[in-house]
Every structure is written in structure tokens, then in C-alpha cells.
Amino acid sequence: LDLSWCALSDVGVCALTEGMGTDASQSLRHLDVSYNNFGSGGVRAIVDLLVRSKSLDALYLKGNALADDEVKILLDCYMPDPASDRSMPATIKVLKLGHTH
């Protein structure tokens, strides 16, 4: 799903991920939300989607205004933590952050 350059804000990303539901999140393989206009709210919504998703192979986030703590939230999902239900399934093969303002 390529939604790069769509001027998505935090609200738009939240609506997108909520609207995807469980079935869509299970079949989504590629999500490109590069060069939009979201921050921490959008990152948290994407993390929620990533935790639910069993099929996402690639995530592109370059060109968004992500602060260091927002990138850390995203990367923390990759760290296996048996005590947490927030650990991301190990399906992501490509994560591109690129330049984030």
C-alpha cells in the first residue's frame, strides 16, 4: 500500500490503521507512508498496526518529522520482550527511515 506524499497527519494515520482492522492487517505486505506529515500519534498508530500484523514485509517512513523518541518507540517493537505484548512479529524484512527532518 503506497500512501507516500499524501499529507497524512497523525489523525489520518490513526484513521487508516484503525480502518484496516484485523483482516487487512493480516494481508498487508508493504506500507509506504514516506513524506507525510505525522509525528508521535502516527508512529503509535503504526506500532499498533505492526503488533497486529503477521504479514508486513516492508515499512517505509522516510521524510516524516519523527523525533528521536518516536523512532525509539518504533525500534523498541523489534526488541523481543517475552513480558510484553508489544513486541513485533519478526516478519519485517525492510524498515526505511531515511531522512526524518
N, C-alpha and C positions, 0 to 999 in steps of 0.2 A: 504494500500500500504506500504510494508515494504522495505525501502531503507536504513536500518541501515548498517553500516560498508561498505559503497560503495565509500568512499573517495570523497564525494561530496564537492566541493568548492563553494564559493559564485556564481561563474559563472554557475556551474552545477545546483544549487538550482534555480537560476533565470531562466535558460533554462527549467527546469522541471515545474516550476509554470506557466511560460508563455505558454508552450506547453499544459498545461492542459485545457486551455480555459474555457469558462463558463459552458458548458455541463458537463465536467468531474468534475469540482469543485462542481457542484450541487449533484453529486452522491458519492463523496469521503467521506467515513465514518471514516477511520483510516489512519493516516500518521505517520510513524515511520522513522525519519531521524536521529536517535541516532548514535553517534560515527562516525561522518563525520568530515569534516574539513572546516566548513564555519563559518563566523562571521557576521558582520553587514549587508552586502549585502544580504546574505542568509536569515537573520532574516527579513529584509524588504520585501523580495520576499514572504516569508511565511505569513507575516502580510497581504500583498495584497491578497494572496490566501484565508486567513481566513475571510477577509472582504467580499469577493465574495461568499464564501461557505455558503450554507444553511444546509449542512448535516453532516459536520465533527463532530464526537463524541469524538475522541481521537487524541492527538498530543504528540509525544514523541521526545524530543530534547536532552536528556541526553548525556553527553560525547562530546559535541561540545565546542569550545573555545568562549563561549559567555561572553562578559563583562557585568558588571552591567547595563550600559546604554542600551545595546541590550536587556537584559531581561526586562528592564523598558519599552522599545518600545513595546514589546510583551504584557506585562501586562496592559499597557495603553489601549489596544484594548478592554480589558474586562470591563473597566470602562465606564458605559453608559454616553454618552455626546450628548444630543439632537442637539447641534450645530455642531457636527462633523459627517462626513460620514465615518469616520474611526472606529467607534465602531463596535465590532464584534457581530454577531448574537449570541444569548445565547444558542447555541447548544452544545458547547464543555462541555463534562462531565469529561474528563480526560486530564490533562496537566502535563506531567512529564518532569521536567528539570533535576533532578538528579545532578550529579557532572558535572560541566561545566568548567573544567580546572581551 
